[in-house]
Amino acid sequence: MTGICNRRHFMTLAQDAWERLRGGEPFSLLILDLDLFKSVNDRFGHDAGDAVIRHVAEVCRSAKRGTDILARLGGEEFVLLLPATRAAEAAAFAEELRRRVEAAPLATDSTVLRITTSIGIAEAEPGLARLGDLMKRADKALYEAKRAGRNRVRLAKPVADETLRQAGAAAASTIAAA
């Protein structure tokens, strides 16, 4: 429907990139979700919803760089793997992508649909054992963006920060139990 990779093809390409890149070159992953998408289908029908998905896929395709891997994960969720990209660069890219989506309303036969997206970002780090771990971190950051009010970009905290926070919480509960 969108002309971009589906989830299965993305996972194959991303796993190859994970194996190839994780020992050296930095890379980041973005997961983006269309805000309040269900209301588009409910108010304007599934044809309008499909048009929104195709429209956002095209905005993403026009923003991606030649080495980036873009896919639709399913529903109204998309993913971009950004080779040779550190977290800060990925955050700048994601913010620009978020602005592009917001600035590109979709005109239908009956209305103009304003679209926003929330985006979560994670950078591959030595503490991550699998591609799935990277995706979970980006997904967690995505839900932080949603909780913060939608139409936002959020960056996953570094693995070391989370490990320290979890160790501190475990020590606090041990002290409290004593």
Summary of the structure (lengths in Angstrom):
residues: 178
radius of gyration: 17.8
end to end distance: 58.6
largest distance: 66.8
contacts: 546
relative contact order: 0.17
helix: 52%
strand: 20%
